[in-house]
Amino acid sequence: MAILELDKIIFTKTVIGIVCTKCGGDLKPTGKKHLSDKVFNVVSFGKVKIRRYQCDNCKKKYIIL
């Protein structure tokens, strides 16, 4: 019978349906907010929200409106 070590299991939240165009890896949301995101949100009266993602494999950054 195999022993399951719960301390070594890492749970990560992935976004379903969004993949990297360069390598095909999973994109994960980044926690950073930029000043340009806030300015664009104010100019669009809050209708358009900017989301920033980063690929796990190649570390390429994406901006999705």
C-alpha atoms as an extended CHARMM CRD file, in Angstrom:
* protein
*
        65  EXT
         1         1  MET       CA              0.0000000000        0.0000000000        0.0000000000  PROA      1               0.0000000000
         2         2  ALA       CA              1.3870000000        3.4160000000       -0.9610000000  PROA      2               0.0000000000
         3         3  ILE       CA              1.8670000000        6.1280000000        1.6450000000  PROA      3               0.0000000000
         4         4  LEU       CA              0.4360000000        9.5230000000        0.7700000000  PROA      4               0.0000000000
         5         5  GLU       CA              2.4240000000       12.4800000000        2.1040000000  PROA      5               0.0000000000
         6         6  LEU       CA              0.0540000000       15.4250000000        2.4270000000  PROA      6               0.0000000000
         7         7  ASP       CA              2.8560000000       17.8920000000        3.2260000000  PROA      7               0.0000000000
         8         8  LYS       CA              4.3840000000       17.5240000000       -0.2430000000  PROA      8               0.0000000000
         9         9  ILE       CA              1.1720000000       17.9450000000       -2.2440000000  PROA      9               0.0000000000
        10        10  ILE       CA              0.8680000000       21.3910000000       -3.8190000000  PROA      10              0.0000000000
        11        11  PHE       CA             -2.5420000000       22.6430000000       -4.9430000000  PROA      11              0.0000000000
        12        12  THR       CA             -2.5390000000       25.3780000000       -7.5680000000  PROA      12              0.0000000000
        13        13  LYS       CA             -5.4110000000       27.2700000000       -9.1340000000  PROA      13              0.0000000000
        14        14  THR       CA             -5.2980000000       27.1700000000      -12.9120000000  PROA      14              0.0000000000
        15        15  VAL       CA             -7.5120000000       29.0400000000      -15.3140000000  PROA      15              0.0000000000
        16        16  ILE       CA             -9.4600000000       26.5940000000      -17.4530000000  PROA      16              0.0000000000
        17        17  GLY       CA             -9.5210000000       27.3260000000      -21.1720000000  PROA      17              0.0000000000
        18        18  ILE       CA             -6.6110000000       29.7660000000      -21.2930000000  PROA      18              0.0000000000
        19        19  VAL       CA             -3.2970000000       28.4010000000      -22.5670000000  PROA      19              0.0000000000
        20        20  CYS       CA             -0.0210000000       30.0050000000      -23.5520000000  PROA      20              0.0000000000
        21        21  THR       CA              0.2660000000       30.7200000000      -27.2780000000  PROA      21              0.0000000000
        22        22  LYS       CA              4.0350000000       30.1850000000      -27.2290000000  PROA      22              0.0000000000
        23        23  CYS       CA              4.4450000000       26.8550000000      -25.4080000000  PROA      23              0.0000000000
        24        24  GLY       CA              0.9080000000       25.6550000000      -24.5940000000  PROA      24              0.0000000000
        25        25  GLY       CA              1.4090000000       25.8410000000      -20.8180000000  PROA      25              0.0000000000
        26        26  ASP       CA             -1.1490000000       26.8200000000      -18.1980000000  PROA      26              0.0000000000
        27        27  LEU       CA             -1.6820000000       30.4810000000      -17.3500000000  PROA      27              0.0000000000
        28        28  LYS       CA             -1.9770000000       31.5540000000      -13.7360000000  PROA      28              0.0000000000
        29        29  PRO       CA             -3.1800000000       34.9400000000      -12.4930000000  PROA      29              0.0000000000
        30        30  THR       CA             -0.5520000000       37.3060000000      -11.1330000000  PROA      30              0.0000000000
        31        31  GLY       CA             -1.1640000000       39.3520000000       -8.0250000000  PROA      31              0.0000000000
        32        32  LYS       CA              0.3990000000       42.5920000000       -9.2570000000  PROA      32              0.0000000000
        33        33  LYS       CA             -1.7500000000       45.5870000000      -10.1720000000  PROA      33              0.0000000000
        34        34  HSD       CA             -0.2410000000       48.2980000000      -12.3450000000  PROA      34              0.0000000000
        35        35  LEU       CA             -1.0890000000       51.9850000000      -12.4580000000  PROA      35              0.0000000000
        36        36  SER       CA             -2.1170000000       51.6430000000      -16.0970000000  PROA      36              0.0000000000
        37        37  ASP       CA             -4.7280000000       49.0250000000      -15.0810000000  PROA      37              0.0000000000
        38        38  LYS       CA             -6.2970000000       51.4500000000      -12.6320000000  PROA      38              0.0000000000
        39        39  VAL       CA             -6.2660000000       54.3400000000      -15.1150000000  PROA      39              0.0000000000
        40        40  PHE       CA             -7.8630000000       52.2020000000      -17.8420000000  PROA      40              0.0000000000
        41        41  ASN       CA            -10.5120000000       51.0310000000      -15.3660000000  PROA      41              0.0000000000
        42        42  VAL       CA            -11.3940000000       54.6380000000      -14.4780000000  PROA      42              0.0000000000
        43        43  VAL       CA            -11.4630000000       55.7790000000      -18.1230000000  PROA      43              0.0000000000
        44        44  SER       CA            -13.7900000000       52.9120000000      -19.1110000000  PROA      44              0.0000000000
        45        45  PHE       CA            -16.0390000000       53.6230000000      -16.0860000000  PROA      45              0.0000000000
        46        46  GLY       CA            -15.3760000000       50.1130000000      -14.7180000000  PROA      46              0.0000000000
        47        47  LYS       CA            -16.8870000000       48.2660000000      -17.6910000000  PROA      47              0.0000000000
        48        48  VAL       CA            -13.5770000000       46.7660000000      -18.8510000000  PROA      48              0.0000000000
        49        49  LYS       CA            -11.4400000000       44.8680000000      -16.3580000000  PROA      49              0.0000000000
        50        50  ILE       CA             -7.8090000000       44.0760000000      -17.0720000000  PROA      50              0.0000000000
        51        51  ARG       CA             -6.4650000000       40.7080000000      -15.9250000000  PROA      51              0.0000000000
        52        52  ARG       CA             -2.7820000000       39.7830000000      -15.9510000000  PROA      52              0.0000000000
        53        53  TYR       CA             -1.6120000000       36.1810000000      -16.3350000000  PROA      53              0.0000000000
        54        54  GLN       CA              1.7740000000       34.4540000000      -16.4740000000  PROA      54              0.0000000000
        55        55  CYS       CA              2.6840000000       31.1250000000      -18.0650000000  PROA      55              0.0000000000
        56        56  ASP       CA              4.0710000000       28.3920000000      -15.8080000000  PROA      56              0.0000000000
        57        57  ASN       CA              6.5460000000       27.0190000000      -18.3350000000  PROA      57              0.0000000000
        58        58  CYS       CA              8.0070000000       29.9630000000      -20.2630000000  PROA      58              0.0000000000
        59        59  LYS       CA              7.1340000000       32.8060000000      -17.7980000000  PROA      59              0.0000000000
        60        60  LYS       CA              5.6130000000       34.9170000000      -20.6010000000  PROA      60              0.0000000000
        61        61  LYS       CA              3.1510000000       37.5570000000      -19.3690000000  PROA      61              0.0000000000
        62        62  TYR       CA             -0.2940000000       38.1670000000      -20.8550000000  PROA      62              0.0000000000
        63        63  ILE       CA             -2.8300000000       40.9680000000      -20.4590000000  PROA      63              0.0000000000
        64        64  ILE       CA             -6.4420000000       39.9360000000      -21.0430000000  PROA      64              0.0000000000
        65        65  LEU       CA             -9.2720000000       42.4510000000      -21.2200000000  PROA      65              0.0000000000
